[in-house]
Structure formats: C-alpha cells, structure tokens
C-alpha cells in the first residue's frame, strides 16, 4: 500500500499516531513526503490518522509481508510480460473500436430497413384481405348470365385458347 496516498486521503489528518507515539503533520511543501519518511523510520506496525480534536479518522496495520520483496529476474520478467499483455489489450481494444462502431451502425440500419419491410408486408396483407373480400362479393353476384367472376374466368380461358371474338385493347383503338 502507498502510505503517502493513504495519508493524503480526505479528510486529511492533523496528527498521526504510530504505535502510541504521536506525530504532528508538518506544514509547508513536501510535508507528506517528510511524514512518510518519519513514519517509515519509526517502523511502527499500527498507524492511526487523527483529526484536530484527536478523534480517529482511519487506521492502518502494516504487515511485513506487504513490504515489496527485492525484485528477482523471474519477477521482473513476469512484470514485463504483464505490462506487454496490458499494452496489447489496450491497443487491441482501441483498434477494434471503429470496426465495432461500424458493425453496430450497420445493424441499426438493417433494423430500420426490416421495420419498414414489415410495415410494407402488413400493408400488403391488408390490401390482399380487401381484394379477397371484393372477389368473394363478385362471386356472389345474382344468377343470370353468371357471376362476374365466372365471366372473368371464361374470358381468360377464351384468351388462352386463342378464341376469335376477344379483341386486344390496342387493336381497336383509334390513332
């Protein structure tokens, strides 16, 4: 743990108690650096931050296990490797960010197109239902020469068979 940052946390202490020995926080520039050196030289196990009234703000217990061990070649290699992995991860996330943004924009555009297509399909279904109702009404015409639907079907069959009395639209038109 970084003792200097622990001391600077708000609320900032007015005095420090190191294993029952009270140390005032010095005034002026570099006060935290000087205070850290003083506390480390006292080699205390329990550090307590006090406010101006002597109330405890926070406390810290220093274990010998927390002291950084001398760096060996193996640990420094692991640290270098960990830094390389962290740097590669950061670069990777930055390099894929534009690609992911473009992909998300494409997906959003496709979603809009899909919504429009669904609306058009629904409109066509309604139009189809309306036409079916009209065809059903034409098929139920009064008996006589036959229903309108029967006449349309007969005309289509006659046109396919090449019947002579069906006149194409364009042939009878005047110019």
N, C-alpha and C positions, 0 to 999 in steps of 0.2 A: 504494500500500500504506500502511496505517496503521502508522506507526512505533511509536506508543505501545502498540498491541496486540501488535506483534511483540516489543517489549521485555518485556512482562508475561507472555508465554507461559512455561509451566513447562518445564523448570527455569529459574528466573529468574536472570539474570546477576549476577555480583558486580562485574564491571567491563566496560567497553566499549572496544574498540579502533577508532578512526576513522582510517583511512589511516596506521596506525603510531603514533598518539597515543592513549595510554591515559587513559580517563576512569573514575573510580570512580563507582559508583551511589550517589547521595546517600541519606541516611537521613531518615526523617520523612515527614510528609504532603506530597503533591504532588511526590514525588521523581521520578515518571515524567514528569510534565509538564515539570519542570525539566530532566531528562535529554534529553527530546526537543528542547527549545529549544536546549540546548547542542550537541547533535549537528547540528541544522539550521544553527546559526550557524557551525559548523566547515566546512560544505559539503563533506563527505567523499563519496567515491564507494564506498568499501568499509567496511562496518560489521561488526564481529565481536563476538559476545557471548561473554564468558569467565566461567568459574566461579572459585571462590575459589583454586583451585590454578593458575589461568592456562590451563586447557585450553579449547579452543574448544567452545562449546555449539552455536552456529549462526552463519551469516554471511549478509550481505545486500549486494548490489551495487545502488547507486542509479543509475538512468539518468535523464538529463534529460528523456527522453521521457515518463517516468512522472509527472512533475510535472503537476498539473492545470492545464490551459490556462484562460485567462481565459474566462469564460462569455460567449458571444455570444448575441444574441437568438435565433438559429436553434437553438443547442444547448439553450438554456433552454426553448424551445418543444417541442423533441423530448423533453426530460426531463419536462416537464409532461404531454405526451401519453403517454409511457411509464408515468408514475405513474397516469394515468387508466385506462389499459388494465389495469395490475396491479390497481387497486382494483376495476374492473368484473369482472375474472376472479374475484377473491376473493369478491365479493358474489354472483356467479353460482353459484359452487360451493356457497356456503352456502345459497342459495335453492333449489337443486335437490336438496340433500341429503335433505330429508324426502320428496320425491317419489320419489327413487331408493330410499329405505328402504321406502316403501310398496309400490313395484313389486316389490322383492325379497321382501318378506313375502308378497305375492300369489302370486308364482311358487313360493315354498316351499309355500304351502297347496295350490296346484294340483298340485304334485308329490306331496304326500301323498295327495290325492284320486285321482290317477292310479294310484298304487301300490295303493290299496285297490280300485280298479276292476279292475286287472289281476289281483289276487288273487281277486276275485269271478268274473271271467271264467274263470280257471283252475279254480276250484271247480266252476263250471257245466259246463266241458268234461269234467271227471272224472265228474260226475253223468250227463252225456249219454252218455259211453262206457259207463257202468254200465248205463244204460237200454237201450242198443243191444244189449249182451250179453244182457240179460234178454229182449228182444224176439226175438233170434235163438234163444234157448233155447226160447221159447214156440212159435216157428215150426217147431221141430224136434220137436214132440210126436209120440208114436206115432200111427200111422194108425188110424183108427177113424171117428168121426163127422167127422173133420177136425181140424186142429190148432187150438189155442186162438186163434192169430192169425187163422186163417180164420173162426172163429166170431165174433170181434170185428168183423172187416171185414164179414161178412154182416149182422150186427146193425146196423151203421152204415148200410149200404146200404138195408136194410129201413126204418130210421127216416127216412131221407131220402126214400124213395119213398112214405112215408105208410102203411106196412104196418099192418094192423089188429091183429096179435097182439103188438105191442110196447106194454107198459104203462108210462106215465111213472111216475117214482118217487113223485111226490106224490099221484097219484090213488088208489093202492091203500092208502095209509097211513090208519090209524085215528086218529080225533081224540079 
